Amino acid sequence: MAENTTTEVLVGAGVLALAAGFVFYAAQVTELSANSSTYPLEASFRSLEGVSVGTDVRLAGVRVGSVAAVDLNPETYRADTVVAVQQGIEIPDDSAIVISSEGLLGGNFVEIVPGGSPFFFEPGDTITDTQGAVSLVSLLLKFVSGSSE
């Protein structure tokens, strides 16, 4: 009987250690640390397919932030989006923001394509040069049908 109790305690301790490891890993991946400060930038997309709150925002392939909020604008029928960019990352004010795909089976992410302006976005500014998500299905249909649109 005492042998079973010891085994159960050891297995229980192992399960708790594994759960703590998962929580620690999740905190690292989602950057739930208090020292990461960000500033907001706004953008409006025609299509935000595959992007939701928490999706990565990348610049030159490097994660520089995440999508903080997504709302449908009832007047324009566009997806108004707020992205949170890490402090210290200066984005030129003629930059574009694009929904990109990681590949055929990968997910989407938000990519900032930097411009060449010597002036930078301030917190709360709006990025006007946007490109929404491209539907893979519609591209395949155009290819199969031979449409040049």
C-alpha positions as CSV (number, residue, x, y, z in Angstrom):
1,M,0.0,0.0,0.0
2,A,2.8,2.4,0.9
3,E,4.5,1.6,-2.4
4,N,1.4,2.6,-4.4
5,T,1.1,5.9,-2.5
6,T,4.7,6.8,-3.2
7,T,4.3,6.0,-6.9
8,E,1.1,8.1,-7.1
9,V,2.8,11.1,-5.4
10,L,5.8,10.9,-7.8
11,V,3.4,10.7,-10.8
12,G,1.4,13.6,-9.5
13,A,4.5,15.7,-8.9
14,G,5.6,14.9,-12.5
15,V,2.3,16.0,-13.9
16,L,2.4,19.2,-11.9
17,A,6.0,19.9,-13.1
18,L,4.9,19.3,-16.7
19,A,1.9,21.6,-16.3
20,A,4.2,24.3,-14.9
21,G,6.6,23.9,-17.8
22,F,3.7,24.4,-20.3
23,V,2.6,27.6,-18.5
24,F,6.2,28.9,-18.5
25,Y,6.5,28.0,-22.2
26,A,3.2,29.7,-23.1
27,A,4.3,32.8,-21.2
28,Q,7.5,33.0,-23.1
29,V,5.9,32.4,-26.5
30,T,3.1,35.1,-26.0
31,E,5.6,37.5,-24.3
32,L,3.6,38.0,-21.2
33,S,6.5,39.8,-19.6
34,A,6.0,43.2,-18.0
35,N,9.1,44.7,-19.6
36,S,7.8,44.6,-23.2
37,S,6.2,47.9,-24.0
38,T,4.5,48.7,-27.2
39,Y,2.8,51.5,-29.1
40,P,-0.3,51.3,-31.3
41,L,-0.7,51.9,-35.0
42,E,-4.0,51.6,-36.9
43,A,-4.8,50.2,-40.3
44,S,-7.9,49.4,-42.3
45,F,-8.0,46.3,-44.4
46,R,-10.5,45.1,-47.1
47,S,-9.9,41.5,-46.1
48,L,-8.4,40.3,-42.8
49,E,-8.8,36.6,-43.6
50,G,-6.7,34.4,-41.3
51,V,-5.7,37.2,-39.0
52,S,-7.0,37.7,-35.5
53,V,-6.0,39.3,-32.2
54,G,-2.6,38.0,-31.2
55,T,-1.4,37.4,-34.8
56,D,2.3,38.2,-35.3
57,V,3.3,41.6,-36.9
58,R,6.7,41.2,-38.7
59,L,9.2,43.5,-40.2
60,A,11.8,41.9,-42.5
61,G,10.7,38.5,-41.1
62,V,11.3,39.5,-37.5
63,R,8.4,39.6,-35.0
64,V,8.1,43.2,-33.9
65,G,4.6,43.1,-32.4
66,S,1.1,41.6,-32.6
67,V,-2.4,42.4,-33.6
68,A,-4.1,44.1,-30.6
69,A,-7.6,44.7,-31.8
70,V,-9.9,44.0,-34.8
71,D,-13.3,45.6,-35.4
72,L,-15.6,45.7,-38.4
73,N,-16.3,49.3,-39.5
74,P,-20.1,49.4,-40.2
75,E,-19.8,52.4,-42.5
76,T,-16.9,51.2,-44.8
77,Y,-17.3,47.4,-44.3
78,R,-13.5,47.2,-43.7
79,A,-11.6,45.6,-40.9
80,D,-10.2,48.3,-38.7
81,T,-7.1,46.9,-37.0
82,V,-4.8,48.1,-34.2
83,V,-1.3,46.6,-34.2
84,A,1.0,46.9,-31.2
85,V,4.6,47.5,-32.2
86,Q,7.5,47.2,-29.8
87,Q,9.0,50.4,-28.5
88,G,12.2,51.4,-30.2
89,I,11.1,50.1,-33.6
90,E,10.6,53.1,-35.7
91,I,8.4,52.6,-38.8
92,P,8.8,55.2,-41.7
93,D,5.6,57.0,-42.3
94,D,5.4,55.9,-45.9
95,S,5.4,52.2,-45.0
96,A,2.8,49.7,-46.2
97,I,1.1,47.0,-44.1
98,V,0.2,43.7,-45.8
99,I,-1.4,40.4,-44.9
100,S,1.1,37.7,-45.9
101,S,1.0,34.0,-45.8
102,E,3.6,31.6,-44.4
103,G,3.1,29.2,-47.2
104,L,0.4,27.0,-48.8
105,L,-0.5,25.3,-45.5
106,G,0.8,28.0,-43.1
107,G,-1.1,30.7,-41.4
108,N,-1.3,34.4,-42.2
109,F,0.6,37.2,-40.5
110,V,0.8,41.0,-40.8
111,E,3.9,42.3,-42.5
112,I,5.1,45.8,-42.4
113,V,6.9,46.8,-45.6
114,P,9.1,49.8,-44.7
115,G,9.2,52.9,-46.9
116,G,12.1,55.3,-47.3
117,S,10.8,58.4,-45.5
118,P,13.0,60.1,-42.9
119,F,9.9,60.7,-40.8
120,F,8.3,58.0,-38.6
121,F,4.8,57.0,-37.4
122,E,3.8,58.3,-34.0
123,P,1.8,56.2,-31.5
124,G,-1.8,56.1,-32.7
125,D,-1.1,57.1,-36.3
126,T,-2.9,55.3,-39.2
127,I,-1.1,53.3,-41.9
128,T,-3.0,54.1,-45.0
129,D,-1.2,51.9,-47.5
130,T,-2.7,48.5,-46.8
131,Q,-3.2,45.3,-48.7
132,G,-5.6,42.7,-47.5
133,A,-5.4,38.9,-47.5
134,V,-5.3,37.2,-50.9
135,S,-7.6,34.2,-51.1
136,L,-5.7,31.1,-52.3
137,V,-8.9,29.5,-53.6
138,S,-9.8,32.5,-55.8
139,L,-6.2,32.5,-57.2
140,L,-6.4,28.8,-58.0
141,L,-9.8,29.4,-59.7
142,K,-8.4,32.2,-61.8
143,F,-5.4,30.0,-62.8
144,V,-7.7,27.1,-63.7
145,S,-10.1,29.2,-65.7
146,G,-7.4,31.2,-67.4
147,S,-8.8,34.5,-66.3
148,S,-6.4,37.4,-66.5
149,E,-8.2,39.7,-64.0
